[in-house]
């Protein structure tokens, strides 16, 4: 199994587990509010944090599988060599975005929130732990982009 396949499997499993926890959390939130009449204090905050993680890691997984939203009008009109060139440019831009926004920007956000000791109100955990998913997903997206530059594969959609 290649590193990419291993990362795909880990991400898919982790996102699935997080999504399951999110569903159970929201079910408990609804049940405690309407059936018991006493809403659970932590479920709203936990749902928001889980949604951040599921959204970012899910987007990372989809990026790695090359199933993200793309406008491919130009792609269909290019020669095979042109497609490789455009894909190279796209992957460079994706890697740069992931580096600047997610890894550097997200890393700074994690550092600042941990340095300032910002604590979530209901769960009482450092907010930096929630935001750590930003640089983490950025590193994974960069890996996928670099892998696609080194081993280009053109997928034609019909």
C-alpha positions in Angstrom: 0.0 0.0 0.0 1.4 3.4 -1.0 1.6 6.3 1.4 -1.1 8.1 -0.5 -3.5 5.1 -0.3 -2.6 4.8 3.4 -3.4 8.5 4.0 -6.6 8.2 2.0 -7.7 5.3 4.2 -6.8 7.1 7.5 -8.6 10.2 6.4 -11.7 8.3 5.3 -11.9 6.4 8.5 -11.2 9.4 10.7 -13.8 11.6 8.9 -16.4 8.8 9.1 -15.8 8.4 12.9 -16.0 12.1 13.4 -19.2 12.3 11.3 -20.7 9.4 13.4 -19.8 11.3 16.6 -21.4 14.5 15.2 -24.6 12.7 14.4 -24.8 11.1 17.8 -24.0 14.5 19.4 -26.8 16.3 17.5 -29.2 13.5 18.3 -28.4 13.8 22.0 -28.8 17.6 21.7 -32.3 17.3 20.2 -33.3 14.5 22.6 -32.1 16.4 25.7 -33.9 19.6 24.5 -37.2 18.1 23.5 -37.6 14.9 25.4 -36.0 15.7 28.7 -36.6 19.5 28.6 -33.0 20.2 29.8 -30.7 20.9 26.8 -27.2 19.6 27.2 -24.7 22.4 27.7 -21.8 21.1 25.7 -23.5 19.6 22.6 -23.9 22.9 20.6 -20.2 23.8 21.0 -19.0 20.2 20.3 -21.2 20.1 17.1 -19.6 23.3 15.9 -16.0 22.0 16.6 -16.8 18.6 14.9 -18.2 20.4 11.9 -15.0 22.3 11.5 -13.0 19.1 11.6 -15.3 17.1 9.3 -15.5 20.0 6.8 -11.7 20.5 6.6 -10.6 16.9 6.7 -13.4 15.9 4.3 -12.3 18.6 1.9 -8.8 17.3 2.2 -9.9 13.7 1.5 -11.9 14.8 -1.5 -8.9 16.9 -2.8 -6.7 13.8 -2.5 -9.2 11.7 -4.5 -9.5 14.4 -7.1 -13.3 14.6 -6.8 -13.5 18.2 -5.7 -15.5 20.8 -7.7 -13.7 21.9 -10.8 -14.5 23.9 -13.9 -13.1 21.8 -16.7 -14.2 23.7 -19.9 -10.6 24.5 -20.8 -9.4 21.1 -19.8 -11.4 19.4 -22.5 -10.1 21.6 -25.2 -6.4 21.0 -24.5 -4.0 18.5 -25.9 -2.6 15.9 -23.5 0.6 18.0 -23.0 -1.5 21.1 -22.4 -3.6 19.2 -19.8 -0.4 18.2 -18.0 0.8 21.8 -18.0 -2.5 23.2 -16.7 -2.7 20.5 -14.0 0.9 21.4 -13.0 -0.1 25.0 -12.6 -3.2 24.1 -10.7 -1.3 21.9 -8.3 1.3 24.6 -7.7 -1.5 27.1 -6.9 -3.2 24.5 -4.6 0.1 23.8 -2.8 0.8 27.5 -2.4 -2.7 28.2 -1.1 -2.4 25.3 1.4 1.0 26.5 2.5 0.1 30.2 3.0 -3.5 30.1 4.2 -3.7 26.7 6.0 -0.2 25.9 7.2 1.2 29.3 7.9 -2.0 31.2 8.6 -3.6 28.3 10.5 -0.4 27.6 12.4 -0.3 31.2 13.5 -3.9 31.0 14.6 -3.2 27.9 16.6 -0.1 29.5 18.2 -1.9 32.7 19.1 -4.9 30.9 20.6 -2.7 28.6 22.6 -0.4 31.5 23.7 -3.3 33.6 24.8 -4.7 30.5 26.5 -8.2 30.8 24.9 -10.5 28.2 26.4 -13.8 27.1 24.9 -16.7 28.1 27.2 -18.6 24.8 27.4 -16.0 22.1 26.8 -13.2 24.0 28.6 -10.6 22.9 26.1 -8.0 25.1 24.5 -9.3 26.6 21.2 -6.0 26.0 19.6 -6.7 22.2 19.7 -9.8 22.9 17.6 -7.9 25.0 15.1 -5.0 22.5 14.8 -7.0 21.0 11.9 -6.1 24.0 9.7 -2.3 23.4 9.4 -2.9 19.6 9.5 -5.2 19.6 6.5 -2.9 22.1 4.8 0.0 19.7 5.1 -2.1 16.9 3.7 -3.4 19.0 0.8 0.2 20.0 0.0 1.2 16.4 0.0 -1.6 15.5 -2.5 -0.7 18.5 -4.7 3.0 17.6 -4.7 2.3 14.0 -5.3 0.1 14.9 -8.3 2.9 17.1 -9.7 5.4 14.2 -9.4 3.0 11.5 -10.6 0.6 13.3 -13.0 -2.5 11.4 -13.9 -5.0 12.9 -16.3 -8.6 12.0 -15.5 -11.1 12.7 -18.3 -14.6 13.1 -17.2 -17.4 12.5 -19.7 
